[in-house]
Amino acid sequence: MRRTLALLITITALTVSTACSRPARLTQPLERDQLYSRMMGEWQGTLEVPDSVLGVRVKRQTKLTVLPAPDRDGLELQFRYEDPSGHVATRIDHLHFDGPMATARWGNSSARWHQAFDVVARDGGRNGLPLHLVLESTDSLPEGELRARQRETFVVSAGEVRLLNEEWVDDETFAFRHAYVLRRAE
């Protein structure tokens, strides 16, 4: 009888303490982290660039490997594509978004300086919809030094990544520089 009473008191105490304790908070992962996890892996497709000799756009086969960046929270993008002479070229970039995805830094992995961007548009990314991001460069240079402003457009879905790079021409116009259309490699 005493054992039954002690067991009943223990169960009651556990039930009351569990009911009175604060429920565990369920948190959503940051949108940035969701983007990072969507982009990780192997991708293949095309790089479209203007051909200055022919005056048209040409497409070259390309591969992209996306890994965690070794230097800090972010991504390392390893591009492999054919150059105009048919040789395989490699470029390694690092891409870092801040937590709320309001700003980003993107640049060559060997450079000490990565270009700063503001995220000027963001759409989708929930309920299976592709995430659409538009980034524009914000870096200012001392007077007299010229640098073209850049716009980077990302469209990331489960099976496809599109990256469009444009360069600022005048107050209202951006001109095409290059575009990647990549599908997840199997």
MIPA-471542 format. One record per atom (N, C-alpha, C, O, CB): x, y, z. Coordinates in steps of 0.001 Angstrom, whole numbers, padded with zeros to 6 digits, always signed. Last residue first. Glycine has a CB too. Layout:
BEGIN
XYZ/...
//
This chain:
BEGIN
+022983+014396-060771/+022552+013084-060237/+023714+012168-060050/+023540+011031-059613/+021535+012425-061154/+022909+017849-059947/+023567+016709-060609/+023099+015418-059954/+022855+015361-058749/+025126+016830-060534/+020389+020216-060362/+021076+019343-059419/+021629+018131-060160/+020910+017467-060906/+020124+018902-058279/+021146+022602-062900/+020240+021622-062298/+021053+020718-061391/+022240+020483-061617/+019487+020790-063388/+021572+026013-063774/+022130+024754-063286/+021035+023884-062665/+020127+024378-061997/+023246+025021-062259/+022573+028636-065476/+021346+027852-065324/+021806+026443-065004/+022364+025756-065860/+020422+027898-066628/+024117+031755-065134/+024213+030327-064924/+022808+029745-064823/+021948+030314-064151/+025041+030008-063656/+025187+034506-067070/+024104+033811-066372/+024413+032323-066291/+024901+031716-067244/+022750+034045-067083/+026675+037821-067363/+026683+036367-067523/+025544+035753-066718/+025000+036380-065809/+028043+035771-067081/+025818+040495-068071/+027223+040095-068050/+027377+038591-068198/+028123+038127-069060/+027885+040557-066763/+023476+042868-069253/+023804+041467-069041/+025318+041261-069034/+026022+041792-069894/+023152+040596-070122/+023109+046040-067642/+023408+045254-068840/+023854+043848-068451/+024530+043662-067439/+024496+045946-069691/+020694+048222-066335/+021691+047200-066047/+021871+046378-067310/+020892+046051-067981/+021272+046299-064831/+019711+051609-066035/+019905+050435-066875/+020991+049513-066330/+022061+049963-065919/+020252+050860-068286/+019451+054058-064770/+018299+053171-064773/+018543+051820-065453/+017656+050967-065443/+017163+053854-065442/+021853+055514-064842/+020968+055643-063688/+019834+054617-063646/+019309+054338-062568/+020385+057011-063671/+023859+052977-066494/+023518+054367-066198/+022519+054377-065051/+022350+053370-064363/+022937+055096-067457/+024869+050386-065974/+025346+051166-067114/+025081+052653-066887/+025971+053485-067068/+024669+050692-068418/+025779+047770-063868/+025103+049059-063968/+025715+049889-065089/+026931+050072-065145/+025182+049820-062632/+025612+044415-064912/+026440+045553-064543/+025684+046842-064811/+025033+046992-065845/+027774+045535-065312/+024514+041222-063673/+024368+042381-064556/+025215+043515-064012/+025503+043579-062817/+022877+042816-064684/+024131+037793-063508/+024983+038910-063126/+024822+040009-064163/+024970+039779-065363/+026473+038470-062998/+022080+035280-062265/+022236+036282-063322/+023067+037432-062785/+022756+037988-061732/+020855+036790-063833/+021566+031982-061670/+022324+033133-061198/+022551+034069-062383/+023149+033678-063385/+023685+032694-060551/+019475+029407-060649/+019752+030382-061716/+020444+031583-061080/+019973+032132-060083/+018428+030818-062467/+019110+026051-059908/+019689+027320-059462/+019938+028168-060690/+020540+027708-061660/+021011+027103-058648/+016859+023386-059141/+017471+024303-060103/+017978+025561-059406/+017372+026064-058459/+016467+024677-061205/+015432+021793-057362/+016221+021137-058397/+016926+022059-059355/+017544+021584-060307/+015365+020250-059160/+014279+023530-055454/+014827+022235-055028/+015750+021632-056081/+016756+021017-055730/+013694+021260-054720/+015493+026806-056412/+014429+025854-056084/+015087+024534-055726/+016314+024433-055697/+013416+025679-057275/+016405+030089-056647/+016825+028798-056111/+015592+027969-055784/+014752+028376-054981/+017719+028979-054854/+017675+032663-058324/+016414+031925-058235/+016814+030508-057851/+017474+029809-058620/+015574+031969-059605/+019282+035755-057948/+019268+034327-057623/+017839+033824-057718/+016907+034477-057250/+019859+034059-056202/+021058+038303-059430/+019719+037757-059239/+019834+036254-059054/+020409+035558-059891/+018787+038103-060440/+023010+041063-058802/+023016+039602-058839/+021596+039136-058548/+021001+039526-057543/+024046+038996-057805/+024478+043883-060118/+023222+043316-059642/+023303+041812-059848/+023626+041343-060940/+021980+043936-060387/+027004+046328-059452/+026592+044999-059877/+025194+044690-059357/+024784+045169-058300/+027593+043941-059390/+028626+049252-060687/+027720+048601-059733/+027255+047284-060324/+027128+047142-061540/+026501+049513-059391/+032030+049655-061520/+030662+049446-061965/+029855+048801-060845/+030343+047915-060145/+030625+048574-063239/+034060+052099-060242/+033745+050674-060210/+032290+050546-060605/+031426+051248-060080/+034023+050033-058794/+036599+054520-060156/+035360+054039-060751/+035222+052526-060580/+036185+051780-060762/+035303+054414-062235/+037804+057088-058175/+037917+055670-058508/+036569+055176-059015/+035534+055390-058383/+038388+054835-057277/+036976+059653-057592/+037901+059471-058695/+038092+058016-059080/+038504+057730-060205/+039218+060069-058349/+036615+059223-054110/+036306+059996-055313/+037384+059808-056372/+038575+059808-056059/+036155+061484-054972/+036699+055822-052911/+037116+057218-052851/+036845+057922-054182/+036847+057294-055242/+038608+057317-052487/+033644+053916-053252/+035092+054072-053365/+035450+055544-053235/+034600+056414-053428/+035613+053497-054709/+031192+051825-051784/+031576+053126-052315/+033097+053227-052285/+033748+052685-051392/+030917+054288-051504/+029076+049047-052319/+030387+049571-051965/+030634+050929-052585/+030328+051161-053755/+031468+048611-052391/+026777+047794-052981/+026648+049006-052190/+027979+049670-051909/+028015+050750-051320/+025962+048701-050902/+025052+045910-055503/+026269+046301-054790/+026072+047644-054111/+025325+048504-054578/+027470+046360-055747/+022062+044096-054956/+022763+045170-055668/+023938+045629-054826/+023844+045728-053603/+021808+046364-055980/+020178+041150-055458/+021201+041843-054685/+021809+042933-055553/+022045+042727-056743/+022295+040857-054181/+017238+039443-055223/+017947+040408-056058/+018881+041189-055136/+018443+041807-054165/+016947+041369-056829/+015904+036159-055116/+016640+037233-054450/+017274+038145-055486/+017787+037680-056503/+017717+036661-053506/+013508+033777-054682/+013974+034761-055669/+014598+035913-054894/+013920+036575-054108/+012794+035266-056605/+012934+030419-054217/+013365+031645-053558/+013976+032549-054617/+014861+032131-055364/+014384+031352-052403/+010065+028630-055412/+011476+029017-055537/+011743+030316-054769/+010883+031193-054687/+011864+029185-057031/+007828+027036-053075/+008068+028030-054129/+009555+028355-054212/+010240+028357-053189/+007248+029320-053868/+007354+025344-050920/+007840+024752-052164/+008091+025731-053293/+008523+025321-054370/+006881+023749-052623/+006667+027083-048823/+005651+026197-049416/+006077+025648-050774/+005251+025504-051675/+004331+026943-049563/+008979+029728-049622/+008129+028973-048691/+007130+028133-049473/+006796+028431-050620/+007387+029929-047715/+010279+031143-051549/+011086+030413-050589/+010292+029611-049583/+010870+028888-048771/+011952+031349-049874/+009167+034501-052377/+009081+033043-052401/+009893+032406-051305/+010168+033016-050273/+009532+032517-053728/+011536+037186-052611/+010191+036664-052810/+010247+035142-052802/+011263+034557-053177/+009575+037191-054137/+013176+040230-052330/+013148+038841-051887/+011706+038356-051979/+010780+039011-051500/+013712+038688-050426/+015389+042864-053153/+014105+042187-053380/+014240+040734-052941/+015272+040095-053149/+013668+042278-054887/+017815+043766-052284/+016805+044781-052624/+015449+044161-052931/+014447+044875-052963/+017269+045605-053819/+020275+043278-050190/+019215+042460-050769/+018051+043414-051013/+017375+043828-050071/+018803+041238-049822/+023320+044832-050991/+022048+044918-050279/+021086+043975-050964/+021080+043878-052191/+021489+046385-050252/+026718+043738-050840/+025453+043849-051555/+024321+044083-050555/+024361+043597-049425/+025183+042577-052403/+030221+044101-051192/+029028+044168-050354/+027796+044392-051218/+027829+045138-052196/+029159+045288-049304/+032855+041955-052221/+031933+043026-052548/+030680+042941-051676/+030144+041857-051449/+031559+042973-054032/+035566+041274-050141/+034413+040749-050853/+033407+041872-051036/+033144+042642-050113/+033780+039549-050098/+039039+041170-049886/+037858+042021-049891/+036760+041343-050690/+037002+040884-051807/+038180+043419-050473/+041034+039424-050284/+040829+039880-048908/+039529+040667-048786/+038986+040808-047690/+042014+040741-048442/+040547+036604-052437/+040586+038055-052232/+040370+038384-050758/+039614+037701-050067/+039517+038761-053103/+040141+033928-052751/+041508+034353-052450/+041612+035854-052183/+042661+036328-051748/+042427+033976-053593/+037444+033666-053419/+037914+033123-052141/+039314+033591-051771/+039645+033647-050586/+037890+031621-052187/+035742+036474-054666/+036706+035416-054909/+037288+034966-053581/+037589+035790-052718/+037823+035886-055872/+032550+037257-053118/+033793+037532-053806/+034658+036309-053946/+034349+035243-053413/+034545+038596-053097/+030075+038877-051305/+030357+037858-052305/+031655+038222-052988/+031846+039368-053394/+029198+037727-053334/+027831+039467-048700/+029188+039694-049211/+029495+038542-050139/+029222+037383-049826/+030259+039803-048047/+024647+041025-048052/+025483+039876-048407/+026869+040372-048786/+027058+041535-049144/+024852+039058-049573/+021682+041873-046153/+022928+042196-046842/+023692+040912-047131/+023429+039862-046544/+023794+043171-046001/+019448+040675-045217/+019297+042039-045708/+020535+042476-046481/+020458+043340-047354/+019030+043000-044548/+019113+038211-043850/+019264+038262-045314/+018937+039647-045880/+018241+039772-046888/+018363+037213-045971/+019308+038103-041121/+017992+038424-041694/+017985+038497-043230/+016958+038813-043831/+017511+039741-041135/+022179+037315-040974/+021067+036516-040460/+019714+036833-041074/+019022+035915-041515/+020977+036693-039001/+023907+037955-044121/+023695+038173-042696/+022446+037392-042276/+021733+036864-043130/+023547+039704-042370/+025555+035664-046346/+024421+036522-046028/+024414+036778-044529/+024856+035934-043748/+023078+035881-046492/+028265+035097-048393/+027847+035175-046994/+026675+036143-046871/+026789+037309-047250/+029026+035621-046082/+030222+033257-050545/+028973+034006-050440/+028499+033929-049000/+028346+032841-048445/+027886+033454-051423/+033170+032963-052396/+032525+032807-051099/+031331+033754-051059/+031420+034906-051485/+033523+033095-049920/+034330+031137-055291/+033779+032321-054637/+033264+031954-053255/+032962+030794-052976/+032650+032944-055486/+036573+030030-057604/+036020+029731-056287/+035614+031034-055628/+036438+031926-055427/+037040+028956-055406/+036796+028762-060835/+036659+029979-060029/+036017+029567-058703/+035028+028834-058691/+035794+031089-060775/+038524+027298-063516/+037938+027140-062188/+037898+028491-061501/+038850+029267-061575/+038736+026115-061341/+038231+026067-066853/+038605+027134-065921/+037893+026881-064595/+036798+026321-064561/+038241+028552-066496/+039340+023993-069345/+038507+024058-068147/+039077+025119-067207/+040245+025070-066822/+038432+022667-067438/+039499+025281-072713/+040137+024740-071514/+039185+024871-070321/+038330+025756-070296/+041482+025470-071226/+038408+026588-074865/+038038+025200-074657/+038695+024537-073466/+038477+023350-073225/+038356+024434-075857/+038827+029254-075100/+039748+028394-075850/+039455+026907-075644/+040164+026056-076181/+041183+028692-075443/+036912+030410-073377/+036761+030542-074836/+037682+029638-075655/+037351+029292-076789/+037008+031962-075231/+036548+027760-070870/+036855+029133-071273/+036754+029220-072801/+036531+028202-073456/+038286+029569-070773/+034112+025795-069276/+035035+025920-070402/+035276+027394-070691/+034335+028186-070751/+034482+025197-071661/+034116+025570-065662/+033482+025804-066958/+034550+025887-068039/+035738+026031-067749/+032630+027097-066933/+033305+025362-062352/+034195+024781-063369/+033478+024889-064708/+032374+024370-064876/+034572+023273-063037/+033091+026935-059191/+032627+026886-060580/+033701+026254-061458/+034881+026577-061321/+032268+028306-061097/+032262+026576-056041/+033369+026165-056902/+032822+025968-058312/+032170+024964-058599/+034054+024854-056371/+031421+028489-053394/+030918+028092-054706/+032110+027822-055614/+032880+028732-055922/+029985+029190-055316/+030816+028199-050062/+031897+028247-051030/+031337+027701-052330/+030835+026578-052370/+033158+027435-050549/+028782+030111-047802/+028946+029083-048812/+030226+029296-049612/+030664+030429-049814/+027742+029061-049742/+028766+030622-044224/+028460+030992-045598/+028679+029811-046522/+028752+028662-046085/+029312+032180-046042/+030658+031476-041510/+029330+031029-041912/+029013+031514-043316/+028996+032721-043559/+028268+031524-040924/+034096+031213-042590/+033038+031637-041665/+031702+031144-042197/+031643+030469-043225/+033025+033192-041486/+035947+029728-044123/+036407+030863-043324/+035378+031363-042320/+035763+031896-041279/+036793+031985-044227/+034861+027689-045676/+035777+027327-044596/+036123+028489-043669/+036551+028261-042537/+037038+026769-045178/+031421+027381-046482/+032643+028192-046594/+033561+027879-045420/+033097+027809-044281/+032307+029718-046637/+030067+024271-047509/+030153+025301-046475/+031466+026067-046647/+032504+025467-046926/+030057+024672-045044/+029695+024121-051142/+030125+023566-049854/+030007+024647-048784/+029862+025823-049116/+031589+023023-049934/+028788+023313-054347/+028523+024254-053247/+028787+023535-051938/+028199+022492-051650/+027052+024805-053296/+029981+023200-057567/+029954+022465-056306/+029787+023503-055206/+030553+024465-055135/+031263+021590-056097/+028961+023262-060858/+029090+024045-059633/+029013+023085-058457/+028099+022265-058364/+027984+025152-059537/+029910+023274-064263/+029550+022543-063052/+029781+023457-061868/+030670+024308-061875/+030371+021223-062910/+029002+023874-067701/+029611+024237-066425/+029116+023336-065310/+028052+022722-065401/+029319+025695-066089/+029256+024600-071158/+028942+023636-070110/+029681+024026-068829/+030835+024452-068870/+029321+022191-070551/+028236+027761-072406/+029312+026812-072140/+028871+025868-071026/+028203+026276-070077/+030631+027550-071755/+026779+029713-074911/+026596+028896-073715/+027726+027894-073622/+028120+027268-074606/+025227+028177-073731/+026976+033144-075954/+027291+031730-076135/+027099+031014-074803/+027231+031601-073730/+028746+031540-076667/+025588+035935-077591/+025776+035190-076353/+026049+033727-076686/+025432+033153-077584/+024534+035324-075427/+027514+037821-080018/+026318+037108-079578/+026620+036463-078222/+027764+036450-077769/+025874+036029-080637/+029850+038749-081168/+028787+039708-080867/+027478+039053-080464/+026425+039682-080562/+028550+040585-082051/+032144+037355-081728/+030957+037067-082534/+029811+038058-082294/+028911+038185-083124/+030478+035664-082244/+033881+038577-079840/+034270+038426-081245/+033036+038251-082125/+032898+038921-083148/+035225+037225-081420/+032647+038480-077348/+033003+039790-077902/+033383+039712-079375/+033220+040696-080097/+034150+040394-077115/+029978+036800-076307/+031210+036557-077060/+031557+037855-077769/+030849+038282-078681/+031051+035360-078085/+028532+036793-073076/+028641+037426-074386/+029984+037094-075030/+031015+037110-074358/+028467+038951-074266/+027506+033607-071671/+028343+034812-071653/+028305+035480-073022/+028072+034809-074027/+029806+034469-071254/+026128+031202-069602/+025907+032004-070806/+026680+033311-070659/+026537+034027-069668/+024379+032275-071041/+026728+028043-068571/+027133+029419-068308/+026946+030158-069618/+027535+029788-070634/+028629+029519-067775/+024633+025247-067708/+025314+026129-068657/+025675+027465-068026/+025029+027942-067093/+024443+026358-069882/+025106+022436-065652/+024257+023132-066613/+025092+023996-067530/+026114+023563-068063/+023210+023982-065896/+024958+021081-062341/+025544+021137-063685/+024559+021810-064628/+023345+021760-064430/+025912+019711-064200/+025913+020684-058895/+025016+021239-059907/+025721+021187-061260/+026949+021243-061319/+024594+022706-059550/+026037+019253-055680/+026588+019299-057038/+025523+019773-058022/+024379+019320-057983/+027129+017910-057458/+025659+021052-052548/+025692+019885-053404/+026303+020160-054759/+026991+021160-054963/+024322+019352-053578/+023525+023570-051223/+024618+022625-051020/+024518+021463-052002/+023429+020950-052258/+024616+022103-049580/+021189+025050-051502/+022230+025197-052515/+023351+024179-052385/+024069+023944-053356/+022805+026572-052447/+019611+024445-049297/+019088+024171-050646/+020194+024175-051691/+020153+023404-052649/+018024+025201-051022/+021197+025396-047219/+020989+023948-047340/+020425+023577-048711/+020731+022505-049232/+020045+023452-046235/+021087+028187-047735/+022359+027471-047735/+022135+025974-047945/+022814+025355-048764/+023117+027719-046419/+018322+028638-047381/+018957+028879-048675/+020262+028095-048768/+020513+027417-049764/+019217+030391-048887/+018121+028020-044655/+017355+027229-045613/+017944+027387-047020/+018057+026413-047764/+015864+027651-045597/+019701+030033-043624/+020143+028656-043465/+019391+027722-044408/+019956+026747-044902/+019958+028206-042021/+018084+032247-044297/+019449+032138-044819/+019936+030693-044754/+020516+030186-045714/+020404+033057-044032/+015880+031831-042725/+015724+031710-044172/+017093+031561-044841/+017237+030838-045828/+014973+032936-044742/+016536+029848-039805/+016637+031112-040531/+016492+030867-042025/+016922+029833-042538/+017977+031812-040227/+014086+027442-038740/+015456+027785-039136/+015444+029116-039904/+014462+029455-040565/+016088+026645-040011/+011795+028155-036156/+012007+027940-037582/+013468+028226-037884/+014033+029169-037330/+011062+028840-038448/+011383+026532-033036/+011884+027649-033830/+012046+027220-035271/+012388+026075-035566/+013218+028171-033271/+009415+025949-030343/+009759+025408-031650/+010186+026582-032509/+009422+027530-032687/+008558+024619-032298/+010087+025801-026973/+009870+026668-028130/+010293+025954-029388/+011400+025422-029478/+010634+027991-027984/+008357+023796-024637/+009556+023980-025461/+009216+024846-026667/+008182+024651-027307/+010135+022610-025919/+006380+025384-022112/+006530+024466-023242/+007790+024793-024034/+008223+025944-024084/+005295+024529-024157/+007348+025628-018709/+007102+026308-019981/+007265+025320-021119/+008185+024503-021102/+008058+027512-020165/+005664+023608-016244/+006873+024092-016925/+006499+024726-018259/+005472+024401-018856/+007886+022935-017141/+003288+022577-015408/+003622+023944-015008/+004853+024484-015724/+005051+025698-015793/+003842+024002-013519/+003280+020000-016392/+002211+020914-016814/+002558+022356-016497/+002170+023264-017232/+000894+020542-016141/+005466+018919-015036/+005474+018989-016496/+004441+019987-016994/+004710+020743-017927/+005208+017607-017103/+004600+019071-012390/+005796+019820-012794/+005884+019944-014307/+006333+020973-014814/+007060+019143-012253/+002329+017394-012513/+002178+018809-012166/+003391+019597-012625/+003243+020681-013190/+001974+018982-010652/+003572+014942-013174/+002528+015497-014029/+002359+016987-013774/+002256+017767-014721/+001201+014768-013801/+005287+014547-010993/+005836+014683-012343/+004817+015322-013284/+005181+016161-014108/+006272+013313-012885/+003366+014329-008937/+004367+015398-008902/+004979+015623-010280/+005170+016767-010692/+005467+015067-007887/+001995+012012-009741/+001278+013284-009632/+002267+014446-009661/+002027+015443-010342/+000432+013327-008336/+004048+010120-009524/+003416+010364-010830/+002689+011690-010817/+002759+012432-011796/+002438+009228-011193/+004545+010301-006734/+005608+010592-007706/+005018+010912-009081/+005442+011869-009729/+006583+009399-007813/+002069+009457-005702/+002553+010814-005391/+003636+011212-006397/+003643+012350-006866/+003110+010889-003927/+002012+006810-006669/+000960+007753-007059/+001400+009192-006813/+001128+010064-007638/-000338+007461-006288/+004218+005739-005314/+004213+005782-006765/+003188+006784-007276/+003466+007529-008216/+003931+004400-007336/+003271+005965-002677/+004492+006678-003075/+004566+006800-004591/+004939+007855-005105/+005747+005956-002538/+001059+004208-002819/+000859+005618-002491/+002072+006444-002913/+001903+007533-003462/+000595+005790-000982/+002387+001814-003402/+001395+002327-004343/+001162+003805-004098/+001074+004583-005047/+000074+001550-004224/+003904+001547-001067/+004563+001669-002374/+003604+002246-003403/+003999+003097-004201/+005090+000300-002850/+001924+001259+000857/+002807+002428+000913/+003506+002635-000429/+003679+003769-000874/+003851+002266+002040/+000815-001177+000000/+000000+000000+000000/+000870+001258+000000/+000610+002203-000745/-000933-000011+001194/
//
